[in-house]
Amino acid sequence: MKEEKFLLRGELEEIKDRLSVLYYELKGKTAIFYQKAYDLTNIGIVTYQDEVSEITKLIEEIVSLKKEIKALEERAEYLKRKLKEVQ
């Protein structure tokens, strides 16, 4: 029982650490996205293929980060429930 509890807590801490990193990455990429969108709006021309491609890539990265965050949050909730059962 104690070993299982220890392992669950360890995994939960790893998830919390990873979530912190992902939240930071998401914040940074979102800021870049908004800046690029703002720049394109000010230019008034959205035909710059490189800029559009870069924004598309940023959106894909943001979506991927959000999916990973959601999966980790769900795993963390499961581990919290499991810890309560073990105690």
N, C-alpha and C positions, 0 to 999 in steps of 0.2 A: 504494500500500500504506500509506504513512504517513498519507495523508489519511483513508483508511477506518478505520485504527486510531484516529486522533484523533477521528473522528465517533463511533465505537463507544464510546470512553471517555467522550466528552461525554454521550452518551445514557445510559450507565450511571450517571454521576454525577447526572443529572437524575432518574433512577429512584430512586436512593438518597435524594435529597432529598425526593422525593414520598412515598416509603415512610416516612420519618421523620415527616412531617406526618400521614400516615394512621395510623401507629401511635399517635401522640399523640391524635388524634381518637378512635380506637377505645378507647383507655384511658379517656378522659374520658366518652364515651357509655356505656361499660360500667359505670363507677362510678355514673353517674346512674341507670342501669337498676337496679343492685343496691340503691341507696338507695331508689328508688321502690318496688321489690318489698318491701323491708324495711318501709317505711312502711305499705304496704297490709297486710302480714302483721300488723303491730302494731295497726292499726285493726281488723282482723278482718272487715272488710266489703270485698268486692271488686266491689261494684255501682256504685261511682262511675264513671260512664261516661267522664268526662273523664280520670281517672287511667288507666283501662284503655286508652283511645285513645292517650294519651301514651306509655304503655309499649309498645303495639303499634307506634307510630311509631318509637320508639327501637330496637326489635328489628329493624325493617325497615332502619333506618339502619346498624345494626351489621352486618347481613348484607351490605348493599351495600358497606360499607367492607372487609369480609373478602374479598368477591369482587374488589374493585379491588386489594387488597393481593396476593392470589393471582396475578392477572394480571400485576402488575408484577414480582413475584418470578420468575415464569416467564420474562418478557421479560429480566430481569436475568441469569438463568441462560443463556439463549440468547446474550445479548451476551458473556458471559464465555467461552462455548465459541467463539464467532466470533472473539473477540480472540486466543484461543490459536491458532486456525487462521491468522490473519493474521500472527502473530509468527513 
